[in-house]
Amino acid sequence: MDFPIDAWYDAIFLRHSQRKYSGKVPNDEVTRRIEEVCAEFRPFSGARAVLVKEPANDVFKGAVGPYVLRVTEAPYYIAFVANMNAPNIQAITGYLGEGVILEATSLGLNTCWVGGFFRRNAVLKQIDLHDDERVLAITPVGYSKQKLDRVGGSSKRYRRKSLDRLIVSGELDDNKWIETALEAVRIAPSAANRQPWRFQISNDSVTVLANSRREGLGVSRKLDCGIAMLHLELGALTAGSKGSWEFLQYPGVARYKVS
Ligand SMILES: Cc1cc2nc3c(=O)[nH]c(=O)nc-3n(C[C@H](O)[C@H](O)[C@H](O)COP(=O)(O)O)c2cc1C
């Protein structure tokens, strides 16, 4: 499936995590589109997204970890399923999941990545997994409870690191595509907003690095970096720079090189 570049790039700036839902069920057309994206967006092999058209109340019951709010009243949720034997699976799952989330956002739906703090057993009652698969994260899908906090209506400010703290080598040098790409990454979501991505830049490439190997919060930093990869690519494509990804060994995650 080709990206709807403009719609997903715009969605980057509309998305924010929503935890309180109204219970309203998306109509058939919206539901079909989400199902379509879950089935068709498979940019790398090893990960898949499954829409569960049942309330997620049991799944979100209990522990919230460091998060203040628990997710409530979501009519649907999506599970991001990973084949744990596939190479680079954490980054691949982040990239795939964020594509589905940006599509949901562009349809006017709210979402929230939930990595460590959900009940896996409750999910396993609602979806089938193969032996080597694991649910790495889920997202509720629905409409915000508060009208003013719907997609695009948020007055929340992004709390994010500045670019100069994220770039570990190379200079921006007025390089428009890299600037657009990194601004799109800067506001990407990450577990507990830890923003573990770092960048090495050159004229024709950006290398994404993870700032630690640790799996804090039960969520790999490489999963966050996979989310960042999709934002980076959407920014690059929006600025007219088409390229491709090469996966790397730690501390590298992947390099985007323009063709
Ligand atoms: C991989 C991942 C896991 C997350 N896990 C949780 C979670 O378990 N519970 C939660 O409430 N929020 C979770 N979040 C949401 C982050 O806290 C949120 O994205 C971050 O604070 C930035 O806020 P924003 O999404 O509104 O821009 C997660 C986000 C990511 C990317």
The ligand as an ORCA input file, in Angstrom:
! r2SCAN-3c Opt
* xyz 0 1
  C       5.304      2.912     22.418
  C       4.437      3.791     23.299
  C       3.899      3.285     24.458
  C       3.051      4.079     25.244
  N       2.478      3.525     26.357
  C       1.548      4.241     27.040
  C       0.825      3.633     28.127
  O       1.079      2.470     28.502
  N      -0.143      4.352     28.742
  C      -0.435      5.639     28.348
  O      -1.341      6.244     28.924
  N       0.256      6.264     27.340
  C       1.216      5.587     26.674
  N       1.892      6.176     25.640
  C       1.601      7.563     25.235
  C       2.741      8.536     25.569
  O       2.764      8.823     26.940
  C       2.549      9.813     24.716
  O       2.651      9.477     23.355
  C       3.591     10.890     25.028
  O       3.466     11.319     26.358
  C       3.447     12.097     24.094
  O       2.163     12.660     24.162
  P       1.252     12.796     22.873
  O       1.072     11.392     22.309
  O      -0.052     13.384     23.346
  O       1.963     13.651     21.866
  C       2.773      5.421     24.860
  C       3.359      5.934     23.696
  C       4.180      5.124     22.916
  C       4.737      5.678     21.655
*
